[in-house]
Amino acid sequence: MNFKIKKNYKRTKNKILNTLTRFSISALTVALFFYTAPIFINFADKNFNKREFTNNSKNILNKTLKNGKIFEDDDTFVQRDEMDLLYDILEENNSEINLVRYTTSEINALFKEVKYDLKEVRITKLVKPIDIGLLPNEIKNIANTKKRKEMFIKIILPLIVKENNKIRVDRKRLFTILNKNSNTDIEKKWLEKKYKQYGVRQNDLSTLKIRMDEIPVSLAIAQAAKETGWGTSRFALKGNALFGQWTWSGKGLKPKNAEKGEEHKVMKFHSLQLSVRAYLRNLNTHSSYKNLRRARTELRNRNKILDSIVLSNHLDKYAETGNEYIEVLQQIIMQNNLKDFDEARLLPSSKDLESLI
């Protein structure tokens, strides 16, 4: 009897020990899983998800801005094809909407109706949101130089301010994203779109920050005036080309004085607005204007205004005349007091104004 009791006791004891052993091993396994899982997930995020920059963007921004460092990684990055850089502009360029070409008298009547006066703009810095899609053919017939210049500035000023506004909004959104510790899928898709538009390598936030910036209004007006003869050139009237931008693949107008073997054309646009947008994209992406972007970033880092005279010094590659081209631009800016428009802001559009256009 005692032997049976001892045998049953021993069997029960072994059973309890086996149960405790299995329980301990299971508990240890669970504990190790919960301890190692976060480490593995963090490692995977850093090493396997190459497109992910979440939780690191703020560090990238701080590193970029450290000691006012200015770095644009386009020496090692092959210049993008114009079809890639201007894809959104070229899509709109194929618009089937026929724009109305108003006469100078009709445009003057519109300006008078909405009380659009450049003298007032110089003082208030507020611009009427008038969108004239095409230059009037009669602009070349305006004998009075002052009136012709005034007509030209009134037409393109709102267009330049509007495009700069878009860049300003984008730049503000970029900084918001950079200062967050995590980003949404919508923000990541937006960044991918901007990388493409600005010809920037994926996740190269420092270069995107440098390229996504405004061009002074006075500089844009001066270049448009120089390239079109204040709106009278064939390229401006037939192709809405305000800045003489060349193309090798897009729609364009062949220069009459082009030498044999030269295949480039002056890019043709559906509207003046698209010409302005393409011009800003050109200065913000092409390697020829890297020094302009560097100078602009230096001004930003020192909390200085974007000075058109300072930036124009880096446009020697825009035309074959080089430094002479720069001198002409600076003369146009100073002689016509174009810096008065650098702080101009677009007034909100109203239904009444839209109905007049």
Secondary structure, 3 states (H helix, E strand, C coil): CHHHHHHHHHHHHHHHHHHHHHHHHHHHHHHHHHHHHHHHHHHHHHHCCCCCCCCCHHHHHHHHHHHHCCCCCCCCCCCCCHHHHCHHHHHHHCCCCCCCCCCHHHHHHHHHHCCCCHHHHHHHCEECCCCCCCCCHHHHHCCCHHHHHHHHHHHHHHHHHHHHHHHHHHHHHHHHHHCCCCCCHHHHHHHHHHHHHCCCCCCCHHHHHHHCCCCCHHHHHHHHHHHHCCCCCHHHHHHCCCCCCEECCCCEECCCCCCCCCCCEEECCCCHHHHHHHHHHHHHHCHHHHHHHHHHHHHHHCCCCCCHHHHHCCCCCCCCCCHHHHHHHHHHHHHCCHHHHCCCEECCCCHHHHHHC
